[in-house]
Amino acid sequence: MSNANELLARILAAKMGKPDKIPAGFRTAVEWADLWNRERGCALRACKAGVESGLMECQTFRIICGDRPKRVQHFRETK
């Protein structure tokens, strides 16, 4: 059975490719929530308001969550 699991892991790794490299300063809404001591939804709304006002920028990066690739929005303060 472990050979089958290893095979599946190799197949998924080949399908996913490499995750995007996330530039310095970009954080997910969850990371901002931890930093601000707020809930994720509150932090996400604040980040989106920051993007609308020009105080933050948003980019979507491909990351690996568990064994699946996901596109996740990342935010950072504008310079």
C-alpha positions in Angstrom: 0.0 0.0 0.0 2.8 2.4 0.7 4.1 2.0 -2.8 0.7 3.1 -4.1 0.8 6.2 -1.8 4.3 7.1 -2.9 3.2 6.8 -6.6 0.2 9.0 -5.9 2.4 11.6 -4.2 4.8 11.6 -7.2 2.0 12.0 -9.7 0.5 14.9 -7.7 3.9 16.6 -7.4 4.4 16.3 -11.2 1.0 17.7 -11.9 1.3 20.6 -9.4 4.7 21.8 -10.5 6.4 24.3 -8.3 4.5 26.9 -6.2 5.0 30.6 -7.0 7.8 32.4 -5.1 6.1 35.0 -2.9 7.9 38.4 -2.8 8.8 40.0 0.5 6.0 41.8 2.3 3.1 39.9 0.9 0.9 38.1 3.4 -2.4 36.3 3.2 -5.5 37.6 4.9 -5.0 34.9 7.6 -1.5 36.2 8.2 -2.7 39.8 8.4 -5.5 38.6 10.8 -2.9 37.1 13.1 -0.7 40.2 12.9 -3.7 42.5 13.7 -5.3 40.2 16.2 -8.5 40.1 14.2 -10.6 37.4 12.5 -9.9 36.4 9.0 -13.0 37.9 7.5 -12.4 41.3 9.2 -8.8 41.3 8.0 -9.9 40.4 4.4 -12.3 43.3 4.4 -9.7 45.6 5.7 -7.2 44.4 3.1 -9.7 44.9 0.2 -10.5 48.4 1.6 -6.8 49.1 1.7 -6.4 48.0 -2.0 -9.4 50.2 -3.0 -7.8 53.2 -1.2 -4.4 52.6 -2.6 -2.7 51.8 0.7 -2.2 48.1 -0.1 -1.7 46.1 -3.2 -3.0 42.6 -4.0 -1.6 39.7 -6.1 -2.6 36.1 -6.4 0.0 33.4 -6.0 -0.1 29.7 -6.5 0.7 27.8 -3.3 0.5 24.2 -2.2 -2.0 23.5 0.5 -1.7 20.0 1.8 -1.5 18.0 -1.5 -3.4 20.5 -3.7 -2.4 23.6 -5.5 -4.5 26.7 -4.7 -4.5 30.3 -5.9 -4.5 32.6 -2.8 -4.7 36.4 -2.7 -1.7 38.0 -0.9 -1.6 41.6 0.2 1.2 44.1 1.1 1.5 47.7 2.0 2.3 50.0 -0.9 5.5 51.9 -0.7 
